[in-house]
């Protein structure tokens, strides 16, 4: 039997919060730790309590993943560690006496610091994986692409610590290809992973780790700047759909008169978006996807994200985007797409993901069920594509597409069968 404790990792902008334990707590003073504490027999409640008491960020934290308990033996003591991962939004960190200092760091720093026992293993139990990226049908591609870079960064950090050379590069190249195959419709993921591999110094694990770290920081900044530019275009009411962190940030900055959110089947992530917007005081209406044409005439613009902007200027996004754009064209309502420039793809034919027909039909009739997750909106239905560096016209899209095609060349050069 051991003593049950929680270890909670708060993640913000691709980094996690670590604190150096103070002398006031006694055990492991001077060691780096995540947020931790005794469970009292209720790990879930303890995780929330410790986040609130130790750093005051509970209201900004959203649960992401709970890992399997780890048994950690340290001398004569045995700990049963319950790992947790939370996404943490904006908010001031107010550490109590547990920590003498706190820092937001890339998790690979855990390997380079004196930490409490098994902190690295606790993080690995909740860290993103290829499988979690493949299964994520709720978050937008900006979010998912950063998680992909985290997977690449974390594995590169492990290999760099082990001092691997060419073998480490080949393992990372295989991992990068798995990430690319996990979500083929997401250009941001493809471009950001490709850039990290293309820019990795000396084709080494440490080079990949550095490039992935820089890619994460750059991606977060790009999304923020794109959102700020989009906020400046919003007037009157807004119609949106699906879940895009960049769109949400733009709406919060703009503070529009009202927002109409389509529920966004099959996963209905629009419901969560509507709830979050309403909680900030914005007048928010949630409605059916099929009501897009009915409500679009009552707004000043349509604002959506994008999973991919194809080289011809057309946009791949959550299914329902094309319907909303067609309805907006009929009513003379502008359609703005906000996305980091990394979402521009060299491709002209989209990869349109589908989900199981069980998402909309559970009966036993002999019928075919088609449940697309994305659709393609022609360029002529899009008023503007707003990025961190400004609005992209057809020439600008083509230039970005050519750059992204160069980044992809790393795979052909390192793939013996390519």
C-alpha positions in Angstrom: 0.0 0.0 0.0 1.1 3.5 -0.7 0.1 7.1 -0.1 -2.2 8.5 -2.8 -1.3 11.9 -4.2 -2.4 13.9 -7.3 0.1 15.5 -9.7 -1.6 18.1 -11.9 0.0 19.6 -15.0 -1.4 22.9 -16.2 -0.7 23.6 -19.9 -0.7 27.0 -21.4 0.6 28.0 -24.9 2.3 24.6 -25.2 4.1 24.9 -21.8 3.4 23.4 -18.4 3.6 25.1 -15.0 6.4 23.9 -12.7 7.2 25.2 -9.2 10.3 24.9 -7.0 9.1 23.6 -3.7 9.9 25.9 -0.7 11.5 25.0 2.5 8.2 25.6 4.3 6.8 22.3 2.9 9.7 20.2 4.1 9.6 17.1 1.8 11.6 17.6 -1.5 12.2 21.3 -0.8 14.2 22.9 -3.6 12.9 20.3 -6.1 10.7 21.2 -9.1 7.2 19.8 -9.0 3.9 20.2 -10.7 0.8 21.0 -8.6 0.4 18.1 -6.1 -1.1 17.0 -2.9 -2.8 14.2 -1.0 -6.0 12.9 -2.5 -8.0 12.3 0.7 -9.5 9.4 -1.1 -11.0 11.6 -3.9 -8.4 12.3 -6.6 -10.6 14.3 -8.9 -11.7 16.7 -6.1 -8.2 16.8 -4.8 -6.8 17.9 -8.2 -9.2 20.8 -8.4 -8.5 21.8 -4.7 -4.7 21.8 -5.2 -4.9 23.9 -8.4 -7.0 26.4 -6.5 -4.9 26.5 -3.3 -1.4 26.3 -4.8 -1.6 28.6 -7.8 -5.1 30.1 -7.9 -5.9 29.1 -11.4 -8.8 26.7 -11.0 -11.3 29.0 -12.8 -9.0 29.2 -15.8 -8.4 25.4 -16.0 -10.2 22.8 -18.1 -9.6 19.1 -17.7 -8.0 17.3 -20.6 -6.8 13.9 -19.5 -6.4 11.7 -16.5 -3.6 9.2 -16.5 -3.4 5.7 -14.9 -2.0 5.8 -11.4 1.7 5.3 -11.0 3.4 3.5 -8.1 6.5 5.4 -7.1 9.0 4.0 -4.6 11.3 6.5 -3.0 13.4 4.9 -0.2 11.1 3.6 2.4 8.0 5.4 1.1 5.6 4.4 -1.7 3.5 6.9 -3.5 0.5 6.2 -5.7 0.5 9.1 -8.1 -2.7 10.1 -9.9 -1.6 12.3 -13.0 -3.9 15.0 -14.5 -3.5 17.4 -17.4 -5.5 20.6 -17.6 -5.5 23.3 -20.3 -5.1 26.7 -18.6 -6.3 29.9 -20.0 -5.3 33.5 -19.1 -5.0 34.3 -15.5 -2.5 35.5 -12.9 -0.5 32.8 -11.1 -0.7 33.3 -7.3 1.4 30.6 -5.7 1.1 30.0 -2.0 3.8 28.9 0.5 4.3 25.5 -1.4 6.4 27.1 -4.1 9.2 29.7 -3.8 8.9 30.3 -7.5 6.9 29.1 -10.6 7.7 28.9 -14.3 5.9 28.0 -17.5 8.3 25.7 -19.3 8.4 23.3 -22.2 7.9 19.8 -20.6 11.3 18.6 -21.9 12.8 20.8 -19.2 11.5 18.3 -16.6 14.4 16.0 -17.7 17.0 18.8 -17.1 15.9 19.8 -13.6 16.1 18.3 -10.2 12.5 17.2 -9.7 10.4 15.2 -7.2 10.5 11.4 -8.0 8.8 10.3 -11.2 7.6 13.7 -12.4 8.7 12.8 -15.9 6.7 9.6 -15.8 3.6 11.4 -14.5 3.8 13.9 -17.4 4.2 11.1 -19.9 1.0 9.5 -18.6 -1.1 12.5 -19.7 1.0 13.9 -22.6 -0.6 14.1 -26.1 0.0 11.1 -28.4 -0.5 10.3 -32.0 -3.6 8.4 -30.9 -5.1 11.3 -29.0 -4.5 13.6 -32.0 -6.2 11.2 -34.3 -9.2 10.9 -32.0 -9.7 14.6 -31.3 -12.9 15.6 -33.2 -13.7 18.5 -30.9 -10.9 21.0 -31.2 -9.9 23.1 -34.3 -6.8 22.5 -36.3 -4.8 25.3 -34.6 -5.1 23.5 -31.3 -4.5 20.0 -32.7 -1.4 21.2 -34.7 0.2 22.5 -31.5 -0.5 19.2 -29.8 1.2 17.4 -32.7 4.3 19.6 -32.3 4.2 18.7 -28.6 4.4 15.0 -29.4 7.3 15.6 -31.7 9.1 17.9 -29.1 8.6 15.4 -26.3 10.0 12.4 -28.1 12.9 14.4 -29.5 13.7 15.5 -26.0 13.8 11.9 -24.8 16.1 10.9 -27.7 18.3 14.0 -27.2 18.8 13.0 -23.6 19.9 9.5 -24.7 22.4 11.0 -27.1 21.1 9.2 -30.2 22.3 10.3 -33.6 21.1 9.0 -37.0 18.9 6.4 -35.4 17.1 9.1 -33.4 16.5 11.1 -36.6 14.9 8.1 -38.3 12.7 7.4 -35.4 11.5 11.0 -35.3 11.0 11.0 -39.1 8.7 8.0 -38.7 6.9 9.7 -35.8 6.4 12.9 -38.0 4.9 10.8 -40.8 2.5 9.2 -38.3 1.4 12.6 -37.2 0.9 13.7 -40.8 -1.2 10.7 -41.4 -3.3 11.1 -38.2 -5.2 14.2 -39.5 -4.6 14.5 -43.3 -7.2 17.3 -43.7 -5.4 19.7 -41.3 -2.9 21.8 -43.2 -1.7 23.6 -40.1 -0.6 20.3 -38.6 1.1 19.2 -41.9 2.9 22.5 -42.4 4.0 22.9 -38.8 5.4 19.4 -38.4 7.1 19.7 -41.8 8.7 23.0 -40.9 10.1 21.5 -37.6 11.6 18.6 -39.5 12.8 20.8 -42.4 14.5 23.3 -40.0 16.0 20.8 -37.5 19.7 21.6 -37.2 21.9 18.7 -38.4 19.0 16.2 -38.5 19.5 15.4 -34.8 17.1 14.8 -32.0 18.2 18.0 -30.2 17.7 19.9 -33.5 14.1 18.6 -33.8 13.4 19.4 -30.2 14.5 23.0 -30.7 12.6 23.4 -34.0 9.4 22.0 -32.4 9.7 24.3 -29.4 10.1 27.3 -31.7 7.2 26.1 -33.8 4.9 25.9 -30.8 5.8 29.4 -29.7 5.4 30.8 -33.2 2.1 29.0 -33.8 0.6 30.4 -30.6 1.7 33.9 -31.5 0.4 33.6 -35.1 -3.0 32.5 -33.9 -3.2 35.4 -31.5 -2.2 38.0 -34.1 -4.7 36.6 -36.7 -7.5 36.8 -34.1 -6.6 40.5 -33.4 -6.7 41.3 -37.1 -10.1 39.5 -37.5 -11.5 41.4 -34.5 -11.0 44.6 -36.4 -13.3 43.5 -39.2 -16.3 42.6 -37.1 -19.3 44.9 -37.1 -22.8 44.2 -35.9 -23.9 40.6 -35.3 -21.8 37.6 -36.2 -22.7 34.0 -37.4 -20.2 31.3 -36.6 -19.9 27.5 -36.3 -17.8 24.7 -35.0 -15.0 25.4 -32.6 -12.0 27.5 -33.5 -9.8 29.0 -30.8 -8.8 31.8 -33.1 -12.4 32.7 -33.9 -13.3 32.7 -30.2 -10.4 34.9 -29.4 -11.4 37.3 -32.2 -15.0 37.4 -30.9 -13.9 38.1 -27.3 -11.6 40.9 -28.5 -14.3 42.5 -30.7 -17.3 42.2 -28.3 -19.9 42.1 -31.1 -23.5 43.1 -30.6 -24.6 39.4 -30.8 -23.3 36.1 -31.9 -25.3 33.3 -33.5 -23.6 29.9 -33.2 -24.6 26.8 -35.2 -24.7 23.7 -33.1 -22.1 22.0 -35.5 -23.2 18.4 -35.7 -22.2 15.6 -35.4 -20.1 16.5 -32.3 -22.1 19.7 -31.5 -19.0 21.6 -30.4 -20.9 24.8 -31.1 -22.8 24.3 -27.9 -19.6 24.7 -25.8 -18.6 27.7 -27.9 -22.0 29.3 -27.2 -21.8 28.6 -23.5 -18.3 30.2 -23.3 -19.3 33.3 -25.2 -22.4 33.8 -23.2 -20.4 33.5 -19.9 -18.5 36.6 -20.9 -21.6 38.7 -21.4 -21.9 38.5 -25.2 -25.5 38.1 -26.3 -25.4 34.6 -27.8 -27.9 32.5 -29.7 -27.5 28.8 -30.3 -29.4 27.4 -33.3 -29.6 24.4 -35.7 -27.2 23.9 -38.5 -30.1 23.7 -40.8 -31.2 27.2 -39.8 -28.1 28.9 -41.3 -30.0 30.4 -44.2 -32.8 31.4 -41.9 -30.6 33.4 -39.5 -27.8 34.7 -41.7 -29.8 37.8 -42.9 -29.9 39.0 -39.3 -26.1 39.3 -38.9 -23.4 41.6 -40.2 -20.9 39.0 -41.2 -20.0 35.3 -41.0 -16.7 34.5 -39.2 -15.3 31.0 -39.3 -12.0 29.3 -38.9 -10.3 26.9 -41.4 -8.7 23.5 -41.2 -7.1 24.2 -44.6 -6.9 26.9 -47.2 -6.2 25.2 -50.5 -3.8 26.7 -53.1 -6.8 27.8 -55.2 -8.2 29.8 -52.3 -11.0 27.5 -51.4 -11.5 26.6 -47.7 -11.9 23.3 -46.0 -13.6 23.6 -42.6 -16.2 21.9 -40.5 -19.2 20.6 -42.5 -21.8 23.4 -42.7 -19.4 26.1 -43.6 -20.3 25.9 -47.3 -24.0 26.0 -46.5 -23.5 29.1 -44.4 -21.4 30.8 -47.1 -23.9 30.1 -49.8 -26.7 31.5 -47.6 -24.5 34.6 -46.9 -23.8 35.2 -50.6 -27.6 35.2 -51.2 -28.1 37.9 -48.6 -25.0 39.9 -49.4 -23.4 39.2 -46.0 -19.5 39.0 -46.0 -17.8 35.8 -45.1 -14.5 36.1 -43.3 -12.1 33.2 -42.7 -9.6 33.7 -39.9 -6.6 31.4 -39.8 -2.8 31.4 -39.4 -1.0 31.4 -42.7 0.3 28.0 -41.8 -3.1 26.7 -42.8 -2.4 27.3 -46.5 -1.8 24.0 -48.3 0.0 23.4 -51.6 -2.8 20.9 -52.4 -5.8 21.7 -54.6 -7.8 18.6 -53.8 -9.0 18.4 -50.2 -8.9 15.5 -47.8 -12.4 15.5 -46.4 -12.6 13.4 -43.2 -15.8 11.4 -42.4 -17.0 9.9 -39.1 -19.0 6.8 -38.5 -22.6 6.9 -39.6 -23.6 5.9 -36.1 -23.2 9.6 -35.2 -26.5 10.3 -36.9 -28.3 7.0 -37.3 -28.5 4.0 -34.9 -31.3 2.0 -36.6 -31.1 -1.2 -38.6 -32.7 -0.2 -41.9 -30.9 -1.1 -45.0 -29.8 2.5 -45.9 -26.5 4.2 -46.6 -25.4 6.8 -44.1 -22.8 9.5 -45.0 -21.5 11.7 -42.2 -18.8 14.1 -43.5 -16.8 16.0 -40.9 -15.6 18.7 -43.3 -16.7 20.4 -46.5 -15.1 22.7 -49.1 -16.2 26.3 -49.6 -15.2 27.7 -53.0 -13.0 30.8 -53.0 -15.6 33.0 -54.7 -17.8 32.6 -51.6 -15.1 33.8 -49.2 -14.8 37.6 -48.8 -11.3 37.5 -47.2 -8.9 35.1 -45.6 -7.4 37.0 -42.6 -4.0 35.8 -41.3 -1.5 37.1 -38.7 0.3 39.0 -41.5 -2.8 40.5 -43.1 -5.4 39.5 -45.7 -4.3 37.0 -48.3 -5.3 37.4 -51.9 -4.9 34.7 -54.6 -1.3 35.6 -55.1 -0.6 35.6 -51.4 -2.1 32.2 -51.0 -0.1 30.8 -53.9 3.2 32.2 -52.4 2.5 30.6 -49.0 1.6 27.3 -50.7 4.9 27.2 -52.5 6.8 27.9 -49.3 5.0 25.1 -47.5 5.7 22.7 -50.4 9.4 23.3 -49.8 9.1 22.4 -46.1 7.6 19.1 -47.1 10.7 18.2 -49.0 12.4 16.8 -45.9 10.2 13.7 -46.0 11.2 12.7 -49.5 14.9 13.3 -48.8 14.9 11.1 -45.7 12.5 8.4 -46.9 14.4 5.6 -48.6 11.2 4.4 -50.3 10.0 7.9 -51.2 
